[in-house]
Amino acid sequence: MAPNQFSAETAQMLAKKLNMPLEHIMHTPPHIIMAKIAELEKKEQTTTDENPTEE
């Protein structure tokens, strides 16, 4: 399997956001990375809904 075609900046951002080593980001199938991003966003949305910030 060929490595993902992410730019270096995108790969670093994904590694940091998903808390995964850069090497894993580059070799994980794109559909799995997208599923992890969706799961993370869902978790962040749930946290935001439970603890809204006051303005």
PyRosetta script that sets phi, psi and omega in degrees:
from pyrosetta import init, pose_from_sequence

init()
pose = pose_from_sequence("MAPNQFSAETAQMLAKKLNMPLEHIMHTPPHIIMAKIAELEKKEQTTTDENPTEE")
pose.set_psi(1, 132.9)
pose.set_omega(1, 179.8)
pose.set_phi(2, -77.4)
pose.set_psi(2, 150.4)
pose.set_omega(2, 177.2)
pose.set_phi(3, -63.1)
pose.set_psi(3, 156.9)
pose.set_omega(3, 177.2)
pose.set_phi(4, -63.3)
pose.set_psi(4, 155.3)
pose.set_omega(4, -178.5)
pose.set_phi(5, -98.5)
pose.set_psi(5, 45.8)
pose.set_omega(5, 176.8)
pose.set_phi(6, -82.8)
pose.set_psi(6, 151.0)
pose.set_omega(6, 171.1)
pose.set_phi(7, -72.5)
pose.set_psi(7, 163.3)
pose.set_omega(7, -179.6)
pose.set_phi(8, -60.5)
pose.set_psi(8, -40.9)
pose.set_omega(8, -179.2)
pose.set_phi(9, -65.4)
pose.set_psi(9, -42.4)
pose.set_omega(9, -179.9)
pose.set_phi(10, -65.9)
pose.set_psi(10, -43.7)
pose.set_omega(10, 179.3)
pose.set_phi(11, -61.5)
pose.set_psi(11, -41.8)
pose.set_omega(11, 178.7)
pose.set_phi(12, -65.4)
pose.set_psi(12, -41.9)
pose.set_omega(12, 179.4)
pose.set_phi(13, -63.4)
pose.set_psi(13, -43.7)
pose.set_omega(13, 178.6)
pose.set_phi(14, -64.3)
pose.set_psi(14, -42.5)
pose.set_omega(14, 179.5)
pose.set_phi(15, -60.3)
pose.set_psi(15, -42.7)
pose.set_omega(15, -179.8)
pose.set_phi(16, -68.6)
pose.set_psi(16, -46.7)
pose.set_omega(16, -176.6)
pose.set_phi(17, -66.7)
pose.set_psi(17, -40.2)
pose.set_omega(17, -177.5)
pose.set_phi(18, -90.3)
pose.set_psi(18, -3.3)
pose.set_omega(18, -179.7)
pose.set_phi(19, 55.9)
pose.set_psi(19, 48.9)
pose.set_omega(19, 179.2)
pose.set_phi(20, -126.4)
pose.set_psi(20, 148.6)
pose.set_omega(20, 175.0)
pose.set_phi(21, -62.5)
pose.set_psi(21, 147.2)
pose.set_omega(21, -179.0)
pose.set_phi(22, -55.8)
pose.set_psi(22, -38.1)
pose.set_omega(22, -179.6)
pose.set_phi(23, -62.8)
pose.set_psi(23, -36.2)
pose.set_omega(23, 178.8)
pose.set_phi(24, -69.5)
pose.set_psi(24, -39.0)
pose.set_omega(24, 178.4)
pose.set_phi(25, -59.1)
pose.set_psi(25, -43.8)
pose.set_omega(25, -176.1)
pose.set_phi(26, -69.3)
pose.set_psi(26, -23.5)
pose.set_omega(26, -175.7)
pose.set_phi(27, -114.3)
pose.set_psi(27, 0.9)
pose.set_omega(27, 176.6)
pose.set_phi(28, -83.3)
pose.set_psi(28, 134.9)
pose.set_omega(28, 179.4)
pose.set_phi(29, -56.6)
pose.set_psi(29, 141.4)
pose.set_omega(29, -176.3)
pose.set_phi(30, -55.5)
pose.set_psi(30, -36.0)
pose.set_omega(30, -178.9)
pose.set_phi(31, -66.4)
pose.set_psi(31, -29.7)
pose.set_omega(31, 177.8)
pose.set_phi(32, -74.0)
pose.set_psi(32, -40.2)
pose.set_omega(32, 176.8)
pose.set_phi(33, -61.7)
pose.set_psi(33, -43.6)
pose.set_omega(33, 178.9)
pose.set_phi(34, -62.9)
pose.set_psi(34, -38.2)
pose.set_omega(34, 178.2)
pose.set_phi(35, -65.4)
pose.set_psi(35, -40.0)
pose.set_omega(35, 178.6)
pose.set_phi(36, -66.2)
pose.set_psi(36, -38.4)
pose.set_omega(36, 177.6)
pose.set_phi(37, -64.7)
pose.set_psi(37, -44.5)
pose.set_omega(37, 179.7)
pose.set_phi(38, -62.5)
pose.set_psi(38, -41.3)
pose.set_omega(38, 178.4)
pose.set_phi(39, -63.4)
pose.set_psi(39, -42.9)
pose.set_omega(39, 179.1)
pose.set_phi(40, -64.5)
pose.set_psi(40, -43.5)
pose.set_omega(40, 179.0)
pose.set_phi(41, -64.6)
pose.set_psi(41, -38.7)
pose.set_omega(41, 177.8)
pose.set_phi(42, -63.4)
pose.set_psi(42, -42.4)
pose.set_omega(42, 179.0)
pose.set_phi(43, -64.7)
pose.set_psi(43, -42.6)
pose.set_omega(43, 178.6)
pose.set_phi(44, -64.9)
pose.set_psi(44, -38.4)
pose.set_omega(44, 178.8)
pose.set_phi(45, -65.2)
pose.set_psi(45, -41.6)
pose.set_omega(45, 179.0)
pose.set_phi(46, -63.3)
pose.set_psi(46, -42.6)
pose.set_omega(46, 178.8)
pose.set_phi(47, -63.9)
pose.set_psi(47, -42.0)
pose.set_omega(47, 179.1)
pose.set_phi(48, -64.9)
pose.set_psi(48, -39.9)
pose.set_omega(48, 179.7)
pose.set_phi(49, -65.8)
pose.set_psi(49, -36.0)
pose.set_omega(49, -178.7)
pose.set_phi(50, -76.1)
pose.set_psi(50, -32.4)
pose.set_omega(50, -176.3)
pose.set_phi(51, -126.8)
pose.set_psi(51, 71.0)
pose.set_omega(51, -180.0)
pose.set_phi(52, -67.4)
pose.set_psi(52, 144.6)
pose.set_omega(52, 178.7)
pose.set_phi(53, -84.0)
pose.set_psi(53, 147.0)
pose.set_omega(53, 179.1)
pose.set_phi(54, -86.9)
pose.set_psi(54, 142.0)
pose.set_omega(54, 179.5)
pose.set_phi(55, -110.9)
pose.dump_pdb("model.pdb")
